[in-house]
Amino acid sequence: MFECQDRTYVLATPNPNPGYCTYWTHLDLTILKHFAFDVLGLAVPDAVT
């Protein structure tokens, strides 16, 4: 997970296609963290911003 210069947060996850990633983005970090946990089963630590 990382933050872009425009304050958009990005979560990169493996893609079923070898060598590719899927990028999930949102302007609200809390919403993206909840999405990662609820949909993908990924717990994102609070220290990641």
C-alpha positions in Angstrom: 0.0 0.0 0.0 1.2 3.5 -0.8 0.1 7.1 -1.1 0.4 9.0 -4.4 1.2 12.7 -4.6 -2.4 13.5 -5.2 -3.4 12.0 -1.9 -4.8 8.8 -3.5 -4.0 5.6 -1.7 -3.1 2.5 -3.7 -3.2 -1.2 -2.6 -1.4 -3.5 -5.0 -2.3 -7.2 -4.9 -1.3 -10.3 -6.9 -3.3 -10.9 -10.0 -4.3 -14.4 -11.2 -2.3 -13.7 -14.4 1.4 -14.4 -13.7 3.5 -11.2 -13.7 0.6 -8.9 -13.2 -0.8 -6.9 -10.2 -4.2 -5.5 -9.5 -4.3 -1.9 -8.1 -7.1 -0.8 -5.9 -7.4 2.9 -5.2 -9.3 5.3 -3.0 -9.0 8.8 -1.7 -10.0 7.6 1.8 -7.4 5.4 3.5 -9.8 4.0 6.0 -12.2 2.9 3.3 -9.4 1.2 1.4 -8.2 -0.6 4.5 -11.8 -1.9 5.2 -12.1 -3.0 1.6 -8.8 -4.9 1.9 -9.9 -6.7 5.0 -13.6 -7.3 4.1 -13.1 -8.3 0.5 -9.5 -9.6 0.2 -8.9 -10.8 3.8 -5.8 -8.5 4.1 -5.1 -6.7 7.3 -3.3 -3.5 6.6 -1.3 -2.2 9.6 -2.0 1.4 10.8 1.6 2.4 10.3 1.2 2.0 6.5 0.2 5.4 5.0 
